[in-house]
């Protein structure tokens, strides 16, 4: 993947997806070599897939969210984002979740389903960022009073 310049956001996602698919194909191949009728097995696999899909609807929602994130790229690895009440740098985009590293060095794992349908602020899309500071006047008055009393 490094030779083909694949986006860093896409690498862990593709690795885990290919890993799961190869394990399923290996299992089907081994059963075929053992003499199990593949037509009936594929029908059973389809029914089991439907049952698992209904049972894991939240997980499938996170998978679909991961696909949407990788297609539309609202953020990528290395971006500084604010989402779901957390602010941090995106370290990894996986199949089912995204890993953030917060400024105070905490690791936050957020499901992709929530990220794909929730609001998010990406601070890394622009080259410059504006910072606003608010200062109170009350401290200035106290400082001036203390200066008068010294004289």
N, C-alpha and C positions, 0 to 999 in steps of 0.2 A: 504494500500500500504506500510505502514511502517513495518508491520509484515512480509511482503514477501521480504523485502530488494530490492524494485524496485529503480532503479537509479534515483537520484534527477532530472536529465535532463528530464526524461520521465514522471514524475508525473504531472506537469501542462498540458503537451500535452495530456495525456490520460484523465485527468479530463475534459478538455474542449471538447475533441472528444466525450466522453461518454455523456456529457451534451447535446450536439447537437443531437446525435443519439436518446437519450431518449425522447427529445422534439418532434422529428419527429414521433417516434413510438407512443407517446401519442396522437398526433394529428390524426394519422391514426386510432387508436383504438376508439377515441371519435367519429370520423365520421362514423365508422362502427357501433357503438352503436346507432347512430342517424338514421340509415337506409340507408345511402348512399351506392350505389353499389360499392363495392371495386374494381371490375375488371376494370370498366371504370375509376374509380378514380386513380388506379395505372397506367393506360395508360396515363391519363392526367398528373400525377406526373412524368412519364418518359419523356414526351414531355417538360414539364416545366423544368425538370432537364437538358435536352439538351440545352434549351434556356438559362437557368441561367449559365450553364457551358460555353457556348460561350461568354456570356456577362461578366463573371467573370474569363476570362482566366488567367489574371495576378494573381488573388487571388488563383486560383487553382495551378498556378505555385509555389506560396509561400507555399501552403499546401504540394505539392510534394517535394519541397525543405526541408520542415520540416521533412517529412518522411525519406528522404535521409540522413539528418543530424543525425537523431536518429538511423538509421540503421548502417551507416558507422562510426559514432562518431568521426569526425575530431576534435571536442572539446566537453566539457561537462560543466555543471554548476561549477563555481569556477575557470575555466581556464582563464589565461590572454592572450588575443588575439589581433592581429592587422589586421583589415580587412575593406575594403571599405573606407579607409581614417580615421578610428576611432581605437583607442587603449583603451582597458579596460577589466574589469573582467566580464565574463558571469554571469549574475544574474538569468536569466530564459530563457528557450527555450519553446516557445508557438507554437500553431498550425501554425500560419502564420508569426510570426516574432520572433526574438531573442532580448533580452534586455541586453545591456551592461551598466556597471557603469564605467565611465572614472576616471582616477586618480584625476582630479579636481572636482570630485563628480557630474558629469552630467550624466543623464540617456539618452542613445541613443537606439532607436528602429530601428532595421535593418530587412527588409523583408528576410525571409528564402530563397526565390528564388534567390536573389542576392548572399547570402552567399554560397549556394550550387554550384553555377556556377562560383564564383569569387575566386580570390587568397586570401589566409589567412595565417598569421603566428601565430602559437600557441607556446607561450613562456613557457607553463607549461608542455610540454611533457617530458622535461629532468629535472633531479634533480638539476643540476647546470646551471648557465647562465653566459656567458662571457660579460663583460662590457668594452668597449673601450673608452678611454679619449684622446682627442687631445689637445695638448698645443702648443701655438705659441712661437717662439723664440724671437720675437720682444720685449716682456715684459721683458724677461731675460736681454737683452741688456740694456734696460732703467734702470733696477735695478742696473746693474753693473756700469753704468755711474753715477748714483746718489750716489753710494757708494764711487766712486773715488772723486767726488766733495766734499764730506763730510770730507775726510781726509785732 
